Amino acid sequence: MDGASKKPGALRALPRGIWALGLVSGFMDMSSELIHSLLPLFLVGTLGASAASLGLIEGIAEATASVTKVFSGALSDWLGKRKLLAIAGYGLAALTKPFFPLAHTIEAVFFARFADRLGKGIRGAPRDALVADITPLHLRGAAYGLRQSLDTVGAIIGPLLAMAAMALLSGDLRGALWVAVLPAFMAVALLAFGVKEPQAPVGGGEARTRLRLDDIGQLSGGFWLVVGIGALMTLARFSEAFLILRGADAGLGMQYAPLVMVVMSAVYTLCAYPAGALSDEWGRRPLLLLGMAALVASDVALALAREPILLFAGVAFWGLHMGLTQGLFAALVADTAPLRLRGTAFGLYNLINGGALLAASVIAGALWDRIGASATFWAGAGFTAASALGLLLFYRDPNPRPQRRTTE
């Protein structure tokens, strides 16, 4: 049976918990991306922040999430209660949403963003480990792809809501930011009542681990290679706030700049599940290389963009690269980590990538202010090419074609 005929069956065979987790992510992303699509304009246009300040705020916020994921992931391994930590993280993020429209200083936005990303850090690794816990091995890529696709449906709706609110409220940024509150609390309710944590992970049997620092040494060389390649690529994938600023530079204006996120997220949504499902058939590496090529194309287009047509081409390639890589990197972490350290592995992966994202966003902001917007994207293309070279030279899929089970 060919890959195309298997994909619909894989979609139907995925556990209902994966669909529920995807919808939870979608509602929260709807809220977060509504704020994210307006926040650069709010910071730079209303509060007077510089591009370098924006990069620093975004980088520190994302790094905070990544550091927190180490502890929440390890704690979820020890407790065996991933859903509890996920609810705590989503709940904290929901509580921060009203603070954005209430902010009147750059510092207030920084602390709201910091707390929001702290919530993301608490929920991220336990949720990603829970996806692997409830999914059979031969459907793992499809499961991560589907969750990512549903997540990015919310990322499409969020900026559209932002534009609609801006139009209805005559450009009132603060009023538009209030719209983000409701979907955030809907996400928390759906997680609490719609997701059931399994008594034991699929394919389990290993005992839960104590929290020990020397457990890190038990993670394989394959895992650390995935982490290294992912971090190098993250240096090229700075905060998407810079895509919105590029949209404003290319003539979209404040009201329509969120269209950048709509286009990016639409392509991301369409690609994430097929990429994950195909990686279960073909292996992860070919699709990761294709995703890296898409990011190089995106950076080149965005570096050269002076009008909306080339801008949107670059943004579409950015979405393609996200769809081809983000779910696959999550699947690779699950592929290369032992079950009893799965949450810890996701936490470490996100910690190191968060540090890379902090560096990337700071570098991007500095290049933007000192040299120009194009320099930011040319640097991204260079980092992407280096990560592709590392993947080509050093990485091979440990199990490129997972075997289907005879009974399900």
Backbone hydrogen bonds, N-H to C=O, Kabsch-Sander energy under -0.5 kcal/mol:
donor,donor_aa,acceptor,acceptor_aa,energy
6,K,2,D,-1.2
7,K,3,G,-1.6
9,G,5,S,-0.6
10,A,6,K,-2.5
11,L,7,K,-2.3
12,R,8,P,-2.1
13,A,9,G,-2.1
14,L,10,A,-1.0
14,L,11,L,-0.6
18,I,15,P,-1.2
19,W,15,P,-1.0
20,A,16,R,-2.4
21,L,17,G,-2.7
22,G,18,I,-2.2
23,L,19,W,-2.2
24,V,20,A,-2.5
25,S,21,L,-2.4
26,G,22,G,-2.2
27,F,23,L,-2.6
28,M,24,V,-2.2
29,D,25,S,-2.7
30,M,26,G,-2.3
31,S,27,F,-1.8
32,S,28,M,-3.0
33,E,29,D,-3.3
34,L,30,M,-1.4
35,I,31,S,-1.8
36,H,32,S,-3.2
37,S,33,E,-2.4
38,L,34,L,-0.8
38,L,35,I,-0.8
39,L,35,I,-2.5
42,F,38,L,-2.5
43,L,39,L,-3.3
44,V,40,P,-2.7
45,G,41,L,-2.1
46,T,41,L,-0.9
46,T,42,F,-0.9
47,L,42,F,-2.1
49,A,43,L,-2.9
54,L,50,S,-2.2
55,G,51,A,-2.5
56,L,52,A,-2.2
57,I,53,S,-2.7
58,E,54,L,-2.7
59,G,55,G,-2.6
60,I,56,L,-2.7
61,A,57,I,-2.3
62,E,58,E,-2.4
63,A,59,G,-2.4
64,T,60,I,-2.3
65,A,61,A,-1.7
66,S,62,E,-1.9
67,V,63,A,-2.6
68,T,64,T,-2.3
69,K,65,A,-1.6
70,V,66,S,-0.9
70,V,67,V,-0.9
71,F,67,V,-0.9
72,S,68,T,-2.6
73,G,69,K,-2.5
74,A,70,V,-2.1
75,L,71,F,-2.5
76,S,72,S,-2.0
77,D,73,G,-1.5
78,W,74,A,-1.9
79,L,75,L,-3.0
80,G,76,S,-1.9
85,L,81,K,-1.0
86,A,82,R,-2.1
87,I,83,K,-2.7
88,A,84,L,-1.9
89,G,85,L,-2.3
90,Y,86,A,-2.7
91,G,87,I,-2.7
92,L,88,A,-2.2
93,A,89,G,-2.1
94,A,90,Y,-2.2
95,L,91,G,-2.0
96,T,92,L,-1.1
97,K,93,A,-0.7
97,K,94,A,-0.9
99,F,96,T,-1.6
100,F,96,T,-0.6
100,F,97,K,-1.1
102,L,98,P,-1.0
103,A,99,F,-0.7
103,A,100,F,-1.2
109,V,105,T,-1.7
110,F,106,I,-2.5
111,F,107,E,-2.3
112,A,108,A,-2.0
113,R,109,V,-2.9
114,F,110,F,-2.6
115,A,111,F,-2.3
116,D,112,A,-2.3
117,R,113,R,-2.5
118,L,114,F,-1.9
119,G,115,A,-2.0
120,K,116,D,-1.7
121,G,117,R,-2.5
122,I,118,L,-2.2
123,R,119,G,-1.8
124,G,120,K,-2.4
125,A,121,G,-0.7
127,R,123,R,-2.3
128,D,124,G,-2.5
129,A,125,A,-2.6
130,L,126,P,-2.1
131,V,127,R,-1.8
132,A,128,D,-1.3
133,D,129,A,-2.2
134,I,130,L,-1.6
135,T,132,A,-0.8
139,L,136,P,-1.7
140,R,137,L,-1.6
143,A,139,L,-2.5
144,Y,140,R,-2.3
145,G,141,G,-2.3
146,L,142,A,-2.7
147,R,143,A,-2.4
148,Q,144,Y,-2.1
149,S,145,G,-2.4
150,L,146,L,-2.7
151,D,147,R,-2.1
152,T,148,Q,-2.1
153,V,149,S,-1.3
154,G,150,L,-1.2
155,A,151,D,-1.0
156,I,152,T,-1.2
156,I,153,V,-0.6
157,I,153,V,-2.3
158,G,154,G,-2.6
160,L,156,I,-1.4
161,L,157,I,-2.8
162,A,158,G,-2.1
163,M,159,P,-2.5
164,A,160,L,-2.5
165,A,161,L,-3.0
166,M,162,A,-2.5
167,A,163,M,-2.3
168,L,164,A,-2.7
169,L,165,A,-2.5
170,S,167,A,-1.0
171,G,166,M,-3.8
172,D,169,L,-0.6
173,L,171,G,-1.1
176,A,172,D,-2.1
177,L,173,L,-2.0
178,W,174,R,-1.0
179,V,175,G,-0.5
179,V,176,A,-1.2
180,A,177,L,-1.3
181,V,178,W,-1.7
184,A,180,A,-0.9
185,F,181,V,-1.5
186,M,182,L,-1.8
187,A,183,P,-1.8
188,V,184,A,-1.4
189,A,185,F,-1.9
190,L,186,M,-2.3
191,L,187,A,-2.2
192,A,188,V,-2.3
193,F,189,A,-2.1
194,G,190,L,-2.5
195,V,191,L,-1.1
197,E,195,V,-0.5
202,V,133,D,-4.6
204,G,201,P,-2.1
205,G,206,E,-0.5
209,T,340,R,-0.5
212,R,210,R,-1.0
215,D,212,R,-1.3
216,I,213,L,-1.6
217,G,214,D,-0.8
218,Q,215,D,-1.8
219,L,216,I,-1.5
220,S,336,T,-0.6
224,W,220,S,-1.8
225,L,221,G,-2.0
226,V,222,G,-2.0
227,V,223,F,-2.3
228,G,224,W,-2.5
229,I,225,L,-2.5
230,G,226,V,-2.5
231,A,227,V,-2.5
232,L,228,G,-2.2
233,M,229,I,-2.2
234,T,230,G,-1.9
235,L,231,A,-1.4
236,A,233,M,-1.2
237,R,233,M,-0.8
238,F,236,A,-0.9
242,F,239,S,-1.6
243,L,240,E,-0.9
244,I,240,E,-1.3
245,L,241,A,-1.9
246,R,242,F,-1.9
247,G,243,L,-2.0
248,A,244,I,-2.0
249,D,245,L,-2.1
250,A,246,R,-2.0
251,G,248,A,-1.2
252,L,247,G,-2.1
256,Y,252,L,-0.6
257,A,253,G,-1.2
259,L,256,Y,-2.0
260,V,257,A,-1.9
261,M,258,P,-0.7
262,V,258,P,-1.5
263,V,259,L,-2.6
264,M,260,V,-2.3
265,S,261,M,-2.5
266,A,262,V,-2.3
267,V,263,V,-2.1
268,Y,264,M,-2.2
269,T,265,S,-2.8
270,L,266,A,-2.1
271,C,267,V,-1.6
272,A,268,Y,-2.2
273,Y,269,T,-0.7
275,A,271,C,-2.4
276,G,272,A,-2.2
277,A,273,Y,-2.8
278,L,274,P,-2.8
279,S,275,A,-2.0
280,D,276,G,-1.1
281,E,277,A,-0.7
281,E,278,L,-0.7
282,W,278,L,-3.4
283,G,279,S,-1.5
287,L,283,G,-0.5
288,L,284,R,-2.0
289,L,285,R,-2.3
290,L,286,P,-1.9
291,G,287,L,-2.2
292,M,288,L,-2.2
293,A,289,L,-2.1
294,A,290,L,-1.9
295,L,291,G,-1.7
296,V,292,M,-2.0
297,A,293,A,-2.2
298,S,294,A,-2.2
299,D,295,L,-2.7
300,V,296,V,-2.3
301,A,297,A,-2.3
302,L,298,S,-2.7
303,A,299,D,-2.3
304,L,300,V,-1.6
305,A,301,A,-1.1
311,L,307,E,-1.8
312,F,308,P,-2.9
313,A,309,I,-1.7
314,G,310,L,-2.3
315,V,311,L,-2.4
316,A,312,F,-2.4
317,F,313,A,-2.1
318,W,314,G,-1.9
319,G,315,V,-2.2
320,L,316,A,-2.2
321,H,317,F,-2.5
322,M,318,W,-2.0
323,G,319,G,-2.4
324,L,320,L,-1.9
325,T,321,H,-1.0
325,T,322,M,-0.6
326,Q,322,M,-2.2
329,F,325,T,-2.6
330,A,326,Q,-1.6
331,A,327,G,-2.2
332,L,328,L,-2.4
333,V,329,F,-2.0
334,A,330,A,-2.0
335,D,331,A,-2.4
336,T,332,L,-1.9
337,A,333,V,-1.0
341,L,338,P,-1.5
342,R,339,L,-1.7
345,A,341,L,-2.7
346,F,342,R,-2.1
347,G,343,G,-2.2
348,L,344,T,-2.7
349,Y,345,A,-2.6
350,N,346,F,-2.3
351,L,347,G,-2.2
352,I,348,L,-2.4
353,N,349,Y,-2.1
354,G,350,N,-2.3
355,G,351,L,-2.1
356,A,352,I,-1.9
357,L,353,N,-2.4
358,L,354,G,-2.4
359,A,355,G,-2.2
360,A,356,A,-2.8
361,S,357,L,-2.7
362,V,358,L,-2.3
363,I,359,A,-2.7
364,A,360,A,-2.8
365,G,361,S,-2.3
366,A,362,V,-2.3
367,L,363,I,-2.8
368,W,364,A,-2.4
369,D,365,G,-2.3
370,R,366,A,-2.5
371,I,367,L,-2.5
372,G,367,L,-2.6
375,A,372,G,-0.6
376,T,372,G,-0.9
376,T,373,A,-0.6
377,F,373,A,-1.1
378,W,374,S,-2.3
379,A,375,A,-2.2
380,G,376,T,-1.5
381,A,377,F,-2.0
382,G,378,W,-1.7
383,F,379,A,-2.2
384,T,380,G,-2.1
385,A,381,A,-2.1
386,A,382,G,-1.8
387,S,383,F,-2.0
388,A,384,T,-2.3
389,L,385,A,-2.0
390,G,386,A,-2.0
391,L,387,S,-2.2
392,L,388,A,-2.4
393,L,389,L,-2.4
394,F,390,G,-2.2
395,Y,390,G,-0.5
395,Y,391,L,-1.3
